[in-house]
């Protein structure tokens, strides 16, 4: 019996913020996978090693967590005043689908460095030494991200002394500006608060009626008070991820919040929409020990936030959810704003791995809240580059 050899595709494995993913130039993909559809999804799932009923992704590049089951496709931008188009695919670990409904704020930090190194940014826009400004079109949500990438001797600088909680080693700082980050599910710039309220009563069967801030900024996010669901806001992953009842509760909250936000039309749709919306719970500052063993004192943070990603408590904080946190903190009356103690142009929040600072500029226009941009710093570096090999399965 004849066997087909694996195909090999140029790829780069990168860390961006507290996530890792496989990066591709769209022109390097097999022709059938250069456009959205079944062939592209099948290819990316096979690259990552999904669906895997064992939940380990042993036969692929994925790391069996939401932070490491990620793919990115980059192309030279067709948009005016942009350098590259960036498409993010969140690959389900145990199910056969790729979720294209949102962005990855962490991997956004790696897009600019990848684009420069791949020759997708005009050479005239890259200084010999200094900061390269890379204008990114985030194709999933139809928004602009501006990356400030350090360059030394004409090449992307990856090493440095910038420390990011959740990442073991220091690296070069990449500042990201998420421009006009409020967006609806189609990237059309929908209302920041889809219900029209900064706080709603969200009825969740089996849980109760919860106060919730449901916001579209960075990524659709449902914020609830930690105390209202039996937590303190100081929890680490083990306190939740090993508790099946807790995970089911969060998924129920997520489903009913998504329905209320208009992201789904019926509750059964949530099963095929794992990436968005996110659910997060907030609390006033308190001391705790981070997952690294580092002590976080109450005075080190303005508030505490824990967020769920792909059905599990995230080990740190998703970059897009950080944008939602910064935006909500800047708007009076949201649960995030109240937990932070009032109006703030920037907040430092505590998460399971430590703390993170994020800023946002929000204002009211004709009675509607809008955010002009959110700013935060991450880091990124290439982990491996060459080819990824894949059995032909599409």
Kinemage of the C-alpha trace (Angstrom):
@kinemage 1
@onewidth
@group {chain A} dominant
@subgroup {mainchain}
@vectorlist {calphas} color= white
{ca unk a 1} P 0.000 0.000 0.000
{ca unk a 2} L 1.414 3.388 -1.028
{ca unk a 3} L 1.746 6.058 1.641
{ca unk a 4} L 1.868 9.766 0.984
{ca unk a 5} L 4.765 11.626 2.599
{ca unk a 6} L 4.104 14.540 4.914
{ca unk a 7} L 4.095 17.995 3.401
{ca unk a 8} L 6.266 20.695 4.951
{ca unk a 9} L 5.198 24.303 5.341
{ca unk a 10} L 7.402 27.268 6.320
{ca unk a 11} L 6.397 28.293 9.840
{ca unk a 12} L 7.644 30.149 12.898
{ca unk a 13} L 6.876 29.148 16.473
{ca unk a 14} L 6.659 32.284 18.618
{ca unk a 15} L 5.895 33.407 22.114
{ca unk a 16} L 3.843 36.567 22.383
{ca unk a 17} L 3.054 37.776 25.907
{ca unk a 18} L 1.924 34.742 27.904
{ca unk a 19} L 0.878 32.719 24.841
{ca unk a 20} L 2.594 30.643 22.159
{ca unk a 21} L 1.482 29.964 18.621
{ca unk a 22} L 2.467 28.809 15.147
{ca unk a 23} L 2.835 31.716 12.692
{ca unk a 24} L 2.430 31.433 8.925
{ca unk a 25} L 2.711 33.778 5.983
{ca unk a 26} L -0.493 33.271 4.011
{ca unk a 27} L 1.460 32.787 0.763
{ca unk a 28} L 3.364 29.879 2.334
{ca unk a 29} L 0.216 27.868 3.020
{ca unk a 30} L -0.996 25.218 0.576
{ca unk a 31} L -3.236 26.877 -1.979
{ca unk a 32} L -6.449 25.355 -0.585
{ca unk a 33} L -5.661 26.758 2.866
{ca unk a 34} L -4.979 30.329 1.738
{ca unk a 35} L -8.669 31.128 2.001
{ca unk a 36} L -11.117 30.547 4.865
{ca unk a 37} L -12.872 27.211 4.918
{ca unk a 38} L -12.670 23.518 5.684
{ca unk a 39} L -9.200 22.991 4.194
{ca unk a 40} L -7.640 25.784 6.245
{ca unk a 41} L -9.265 24.606 9.477
{ca unk a 42} L -8.273 20.985 8.859
{ca unk a 43} L -4.671 21.998 8.210
{ca unk a 44} L -4.364 24.144 11.340
{ca unk a 45} L -5.974 21.504 13.536
{ca unk a 46} L -3.500 18.909 12.247
{ca unk a 47} L -0.575 21.278 12.816
{ca unk a 48} L -1.627 21.847 16.427
{ca unk a 49} L -2.629 18.222 17.062
{ca unk a 50} L -6.405 18.512 17.385
{ca unk a 51} L -8.925 17.173 18.006
{ca unk a 52} L -7.278 15.102 20.718
{ca unk a 53} L -9.591 13.049 22.963
{ca unk a 54} L -6.628 12.611 25.330
{ca unk a 55} L -6.425 16.393 25.717
{ca unk a 56} L -2.614 16.453 25.343
{ca unk a 57} L -1.971 17.424 21.677
{ca unk a 58} L 1.019 15.059 21.672
{ca unk a 59} L 0.875 14.647 17.887
{ca unk a 60} L 1.145 18.343 17.095
{ca unk a 61} L 2.584 21.722 18.048
{ca unk a 62} L -0.059 22.567 20.646
{ca unk a 63} L 0.665 22.556 24.359
{ca unk a 64} L -2.736 21.323 25.589
{ca unk a 65} L -3.754 24.683 27.071
{ca unk a 66} L -5.760 27.583 25.667
{ca unk a 67} L -2.556 29.672 25.768
{ca unk a 68} L -0.662 27.282 23.497
{ca unk a 69} L -3.321 25.991 21.098
{ca unk a 70} L -3.046 28.946 18.750
{ca unk a 71} L -2.301 29.774 15.128
{ca unk a 72} L -1.644 33.020 13.287
{ca unk a 73} L -1.777 33.872 9.581
{ca unk a 74} L -0.049 37.059 8.398
{ca unk a 75} L -0.267 38.786 5.030
{ca unk a 76} L 0.883 42.072 3.580
{ca unk a 77} L -2.065 44.373 4.163
{ca unk a 78} L -4.544 45.388 1.525
{ca unk a 79} L -5.827 48.071 3.902
{ca unk a 80} L -4.681 51.682 3.451
{ca unk a 81} L -2.226 52.883 6.105
{ca unk a 82} L -1.600 49.361 7.423
{ca unk a 83} L 1.463 47.162 7.048
{ca unk a 84} L 0.039 43.687 7.640
{ca unk a 85} L -3.220 41.813 8.073
{ca unk a 86} L -3.294 39.526 11.116
{ca unk a 87} L -5.721 36.609 11.426
{ca unk a 88} L -5.899 34.574 14.632
{ca unk a 89} L -7.234 31.027 14.946
{ca unk a 90} L -7.914 29.541 18.393
{ca unk a 91} L -7.766 25.781 17.900
{ca unk a 92} L -9.999 23.682 20.118
{ca unk a 93} L -8.038 21.020 21.983
{ca unk a 94} L -10.547 18.188 22.056
{ca unk a 95} L -13.090 19.216 19.425
{ca unk a 96} L -12.805 19.526 15.659
{ca unk a 97} L -13.032 23.245 15.085
{ca unk a 98} L -11.063 26.464 14.930
{ca unk a 99} L -12.635 29.524 16.553
{ca unk a 100} L -12.132 32.688 14.476
{ca unk a 101} L -14.444 34.890 16.566
{ca unk a 102} L -11.847 37.004 18.354
{ca unk a 103} L -8.284 38.244 18.673
{ca unk a 104} L -5.395 37.092 20.869
{ca unk a 105} L -3.964 40.137 22.601
{ca unk a 106} L -0.880 38.262 23.765
{ca unk a 107} L 0.116 36.982 20.334
{ca unk a 108} L -0.562 40.482 18.990
{ca unk a 109} L 2.802 41.371 20.533
{ca unk a 110} L 4.541 38.895 18.214
{ca unk a 111} L 2.860 40.075 15.007
{ca unk a 112} L 5.015 43.173 14.535
{ca unk a 113} L 8.317 41.349 15.143
{ca unk a 114} L 7.252 38.505 12.821
{ca unk a 115} L 6.156 40.941 10.103
{ca unk a 116} L 9.472 42.805 10.175
{ca unk a 117} L 11.564 39.634 10.161
{ca unk a 118} L 9.456 38.140 7.352
{ca unk a 119} L 9.997 41.198 5.152
{ca unk a 120} L 6.327 42.187 5.210
{ca unk a 121} L 7.041 45.718 6.463
{ca unk a 122} L 8.541 48.173 3.981
{ca unk a 123} L 12.253 48.512 4.732
{ca unk a 124} L 11.962 52.303 4.721
{ca unk a 125} L 9.734 52.036 7.812
{ca unk a 126} L 12.261 50.051 9.827
{ca unk a 127} L 15.027 52.138 11.466
{ca unk a 128} L 18.562 50.844 11.788
{ca unk a 129} L 18.271 51.488 15.519
{ca unk a 130} L 15.178 52.615 17.379
{ca unk a 131} L 11.474 51.780 17.385
{ca unk a 132} L 9.648 50.484 14.324
{ca unk a 133} L 5.960 51.379 14.206
{ca unk a 134} L 4.030 48.451 12.697
{ca unk a 135} L 0.420 49.148 11.720
{ca unk a 136} L -1.593 45.928 12.049
{ca unk a 137} L -5.080 45.221 10.764
{ca unk a 138} L -6.662 42.665 13.104
{ca unk a 139} L -8.838 40.817 10.610
{ca unk a 140} L -10.919 38.799 13.108
{ca unk a 141} L -12.492 41.882 14.657
{ca unk a 142} L -11.740 44.534 12.053
{ca unk a 143} L -9.588 46.753 14.275
{ca unk a 144} L -6.200 48.455 14.186
{ca unk a 145} L -3.312 47.572 16.494
{ca unk a 146} L -0.144 49.666 16.518
{ca unk a 147} L 2.960 47.804 17.673
{ca unk a 148} L 6.097 49.602 18.807
{ca unk a 149} L 8.896 47.136 18.051
{ca unk a 150} L 12.491 47.738 19.190
{ca unk a 151} L 15.097 47.373 16.435
{ca unk a 152} L 18.871 47.062 16.889
{ca unk a 153} L 21.297 46.987 13.962
{ca unk a 154} L 18.402 46.639 11.527
{ca unk a 155} L 16.935 43.533 13.185
{ca unk a 156} L 14.142 42.978 15.671
{ca unk a 157} L 15.488 43.164 19.212
{ca unk a 158} L 14.183 40.258 21.275
{ca unk a 159} L 16.352 40.325 24.386
{ca unk a 160} L 16.009 42.942 27.096
{ca unk a 161} L 15.167 43.562 30.727
{ca unk a 162} L 11.379 43.936 30.490
{ca unk a 163} L 9.684 41.548 32.912
{ca unk a 164} L 6.164 40.236 32.388
{ca unk a 165} L 4.462 38.231 35.130
{ca unk a 166} L 3.548 34.847 33.685
{ca unk a 167} L 6.735 34.727 31.578
{ca unk a 168} L 9.825 33.319 33.283
{ca unk a 169} L 12.564 35.269 31.524
{ca unk a 170} L 12.932 38.997 30.713
{ca unk a 171} L 12.884 40.182 27.091
{ca unk a 172} L 12.524 43.325 25.009
{ca unk a 173} L 9.401 45.401 25.594
{ca unk a 174} L 6.820 45.687 22.808
{ca unk a 175} L 4.210 48.364 23.454
{ca unk a 176} L 0.800 47.779 21.896
{ca unk a 177} L -1.920 50.306 21.175
{ca unk a 178} L -5.345 48.800 20.551
{ca unk a 179} L -7.146 51.520 18.611
{ca unk a 180} L -10.904 51.950 19.074
{ca unk a 181} L -11.033 48.444 20.584
{ca unk a 182} L -14.804 48.243 21.124
{ca unk a 183} L -16.213 45.906 18.485
{ca unk a 184} L -19.147 43.653 17.884
{ca unk a 185} L -18.701 40.010 16.896
{ca unk a 186} L -18.272 40.955 13.222
{ca unk a 187} L -15.757 43.678 13.920
{ca unk a 188} L -18.248 46.323 12.883
{ca unk a 189} L -17.679 48.578 15.865
{ca unk a 190} L -20.861 47.798 17.753
{ca unk a 191} L -21.856 49.349 21.066
{ca unk a 192} L -19.331 48.956 23.838
{ca unk a 193} L -22.172 47.930 26.156
{ca unk a 194} L -24.520 45.827 24.011
{ca unk a 195} L -27.301 45.927 26.612
{ca unk a 196} L -27.006 49.706 26.964
{ca unk a 197} L -26.067 49.383 30.642
{ca unk a 198} L -22.743 49.395 32.484
{ca unk a 199} L -24.213 46.873 34.947
{ca unk a 200} L -27.045 44.399 34.343
{ca unk a 201} L -28.906 41.777 36.319
{ca unk a 202} L -27.961 38.544 34.552
{ca unk a 203} L -30.237 35.616 35.315
{ca unk a 204} L -28.317 32.349 35.254
{ca unk a 205} L -30.328 29.164 35.934
{ca unk a 206} L -28.826 27.157 38.765
{ca unk a 207} L -26.606 30.064 39.794
{ca unk a 208} L -28.943 32.962 40.467
{ca unk a 209} L -29.238 36.566 39.359
{ca unk a 210} L -25.791 38.127 39.132
{ca unk a 211} L -24.709 41.716 38.721
{ca unk a 212} L -22.677 41.728 35.503
{ca unk a 213} L -20.786 44.194 33.334
{ca unk a 214} L -20.939 42.939 29.753
{ca unk a 215} L -18.545 44.836 27.523
{ca unk a 216} L -17.180 44.708 23.982
{ca unk a 217} L -13.638 46.061 24.217
{ca unk a 218} L -10.617 44.060 23.138
{ca unk a 219} L -12.782 40.969 23.349
{ca unk a 220} L -16.388 40.496 24.497
{ca unk a 221} L -16.162 39.946 28.253
{ca unk a 222} L -18.626 39.254 31.065
{ca unk a 223} L -17.440 40.602 34.425
{ca unk a 224} L -19.020 39.464 37.691
{ca unk a 225} L -18.105 40.060 41.340
{ca unk a 226} L -15.979 37.277 42.813
{ca unk a 227} L -17.981 37.230 46.055
{ca unk a 228} L -21.283 36.729 44.214
{ca unk a 229} L -20.093 33.370 42.874
{ca unk a 230} L -18.281 32.226 46.004
{ca unk a 231} L -14.709 33.354 45.327
{ca unk a 232} L -12.237 35.894 46.723
{ca unk a 233} L -10.391 36.880 43.548
{ca unk a 234} L -7.126 35.458 44.887
{ca unk a 235} L -7.645 31.973 43.409
{ca unk a 236} L -5.023 30.163 41.336
{ca unk a 237} L -5.700 27.617 38.602
{ca unk a 238} L -5.891 24.544 40.840
{ca unk a 239} L -8.735 26.041 42.862
{ca unk a 240} L -11.022 26.063 39.840
{ca unk a 241} L -9.692 23.883 37.036
{ca unk a 242} L -10.018 20.703 39.065
{ca unk a 243} L -13.593 21.492 40.066
{ca unk a 244} L -16.015 20.202 37.438
{ca unk a 245} L -18.986 21.913 39.097
{ca unk a 246} L -17.201 25.255 39.043
{ca unk a 247} L -16.255 24.872 35.381
{ca unk a 248} L -19.845 24.008 34.495
{ca unk a 249} L -21.042 27.067 36.413
{ca unk a 250} L -18.711 29.373 34.526
{ca unk a 251} L -19.785 27.889 31.212
{ca unk a 252} L -23.432 28.446 32.133
{ca unk a 253} L -22.686 32.079 33.010
{ca unk a 254} L -20.804 32.457 29.735
{ca unk a 255} L -23.646 31.007 27.685
{ca unk a 256} L -26.332 33.204 29.223
{ca unk a 257} L -24.088 36.260 29.019
{ca unk a 258} L -23.372 35.581 25.348
{ca unk a 259} L -27.090 35.320 24.679
{ca unk a 260} L -27.754 38.591 26.502
{ca unk a 261} L -24.937 40.303 24.563
{ca unk a 262} L -26.375 39.141 21.247
{ca unk a 263} L -23.317 37.056 20.395
{ca unk a 264} L -25.416 33.921 19.973
{ca unk a 265} L -29.073 33.428 19.073
{ca unk a 266} L -29.625 30.264 21.095
{ca unk a 267} L -27.836 28.653 24.031
{ca unk a 268} L -26.750 25.594 22.067
{ca unk a 269} L -24.561 27.796 19.829
{ca unk a 270} L -22.120 28.387 22.688
{ca unk a 271} L -20.585 24.914 22.207
{ca unk a 272} L -19.030 26.034 18.910
{ca unk a 273} L -17.908 29.403 20.256
{ca unk a 274} L -15.266 28.615 22.852
{ca unk a 275} L -13.019 31.667 22.387
{ca unk a 276} L -15.618 34.379 22.983
{ca unk a 277} L -17.033 35.774 25.144
{ca unk a 278} L -14.731 35.554 28.147
{ca unk a 279} L -15.936 35.371 31.752
{ca unk a 280} L -13.944 37.137 34.467
{ca unk a 281} L -14.512 37.830 38.144
{ca unk a 282} L -13.245 40.866 40.012
{ca unk a 283} L -12.517 41.787 43.621
{ca unk a 284} L -10.990 44.584 45.680
{ca unk a 285} L -7.220 44.282 46.316
{ca unk a 286} L -6.021 41.595 48.714
{ca unk a 287} L -2.716 39.858 49.368
{ca unk a 288} L -2.014 36.458 47.810
{ca unk a 289} L 0.814 34.270 46.612
{ca unk a 290} L 1.099 34.054 42.831
{ca unk a 291} L 1.647 30.769 41.005
{ca unk a 292} L 5.391 31.484 40.810
{ca unk a 293} L 5.595 31.797 44.595
{ca unk a 294} L 5.901 35.577 44.340
{ca unk a 295} L 4.013 37.471 47.032
{ca unk a 296} L 1.510 40.033 45.755
{ca unk a 297} L 0.536 42.496 48.462
{ca unk a 298} L -2.791 44.322 48.570
{ca unk a 299} L -0.978 47.567 47.765
{ca unk a 300} L 0.589 46.119 44.606
{ca unk a 301} L -2.678 46.151 42.646
{ca unk a 302} L -5.734 48.353 42.192
{ca unk a 303} L -8.006 45.309 41.900
{ca unk a 304} L -7.923 41.543 41.389
{ca unk a 305} L -9.149 39.801 38.239
{ca unk a 306} L -9.383 36.139 37.316
{ca unk a 307} L -10.506 35.129 33.816
{ca unk a 308} L -11.681 31.960 32.134
{ca unk a 309} L -10.330 30.987 28.720
{ca unk a 310} L -11.462 27.987 26.672
{ca unk a 311} L -13.195 26.506 29.701
{ca unk a 312} L -10.327 26.856 32.184
{ca unk a 313} L -8.998 29.530 34.524
{ca unk a 314} L -6.205 31.317 32.640
{ca unk a 315} L -2.733 31.093 34.164
{ca unk a 316} L -2.224 34.857 33.828
{ca unk a 317} L -4.417 37.175 31.723
{ca unk a 318} L -5.387 37.202 28.076
{ca unk a 319} L -4.174 40.382 26.385
{ca unk a 320} L -7.573 41.130 24.909
{ca unk a 321} L -9.234 40.649 28.291
{ca unk a 322} L -6.669 43.086 29.736
{ca unk a 323} L -7.944 45.631 27.204
{ca unk a 324} L -11.482 44.978 28.447
{ca unk a 325} L -10.294 45.414 32.050
{ca unk a 326} L -8.531 48.702 31.305
{ca unk a 327} L -11.513 50.028 29.382
{ca unk a 328} L -14.079 49.022 31.991
{ca unk a 329} L -11.921 50.481 34.766
{ca unk a 330} L -12.015 53.871 33.029
{ca unk a 331} L -15.836 53.963 32.884
{ca unk a 332} L -17.745 54.973 36.036
{ca unk a 333} L -20.070 52.404 37.530
{ca unk a 334} L -18.795 49.206 35.926
{ca unk a 335} L -17.972 46.355 38.260
{ca unk a 336} L -14.311 46.703 37.289
{ca unk a 337} L -14.368 50.434 38.010
{ca unk a 338} L -16.021 49.875 41.385
{ca unk a 339} L -13.552 47.138 42.360
{ca unk a 340} L -10.677 49.474 41.443
{ca unk a 341} L -12.110 52.198 43.678
{ca unk a 342} L -13.205 54.705 41.044
{ca unk a 343} L -12.230 56.330 37.762
{ca unk a 344} L -8.742 55.533 36.525
{ca unk a 345} L -6.925 56.151 33.263
{ca unk a 346} L -4.739 53.129 34.057
{ca unk a 347} L -4.921 50.220 36.468
{ca unk a 348} L -2.598 47.556 37.749
{ca unk a 349} L -4.536 44.381 38.374
{ca unk a 350} L -3.557 41.177 40.112
{ca unk a 351} L -3.888 37.887 38.204
{ca unk a 352} L -2.778 34.320 39.030
{ca unk a 353} L 0.814 34.911 37.866
{ca unk a 354} L 1.311 38.397 39.310
{ca unk a 355} L 0.277 41.860 38.152
{ca unk a 356} L -0.202 43.742 34.893
{ca unk a 357} L -0.708 47.414 34.108
{ca unk a 358} L -3.075 48.532 31.335
{ca unk a 359} L -4.344 51.981 30.390
{ca unk a 360} L -7.332 53.174 28.394
{ca unk a 361} L -8.769 56.446 27.121
{ca unk a 362} L -12.572 56.462 27.381
{ca unk a 363} L -15.087 59.241 26.837
{ca unk a 364} L -18.795 59.793 26.261
{ca unk a 365} L -20.011 60.791 22.806
{ca unk a 366} L -23.718 61.557 22.401
{ca unk a 367} L -24.404 59.653 25.601
{ca unk a 368} L -22.516 56.532 24.475
{ca unk a 369} L -19.213 55.437 25.971
{ca unk a 370} L -16.376 55.028 23.482
{ca unk a 371} L -12.741 54.151 24.010
{ca unk a 372} L -10.183 55.681 21.677
{ca unk a 373} L -7.372 53.300 22.563
{ca unk a 374} L -6.021 50.927 25.163
{ca unk a 375} L -2.303 50.566 25.810
{ca unk a 376} L -0.219 47.824 27.383
{ca unk a 377} L 3.255 46.334 27.123
{ca unk a 378} L 4.146 42.726 26.356
{ca unk a 379} L 7.205 40.950 24.977
{ca unk a 380} L 7.770 38.431 22.206
{ca unk a 381} L 10.438 36.252 20.689
{ca unk a 382} L 10.990 33.536 18.114
{ca unk a 383} L 11.230 30.083 19.687
{ca unk a 384} L 11.820 28.087 16.502
{ca unk a 385} L 11.649 28.667 12.785
{ca unk a 386} L 11.803 26.438 9.735
{ca unk a 387} L 9.082 24.076 8.556
{ca unk a 388} L 6.210 22.337 10.218
{ca unk a 389} L 5.440 18.882 8.790
{ca unk a 390} L 1.868 17.754 8.345
{ca unk a 391} L 0.232 14.605 6.947
{ca unk a 392} L -1.997 15.541 4.025
{ca unk a 393} L -5.463 15.465 5.595
{ca unk a 394} L -7.357 18.153 3.709
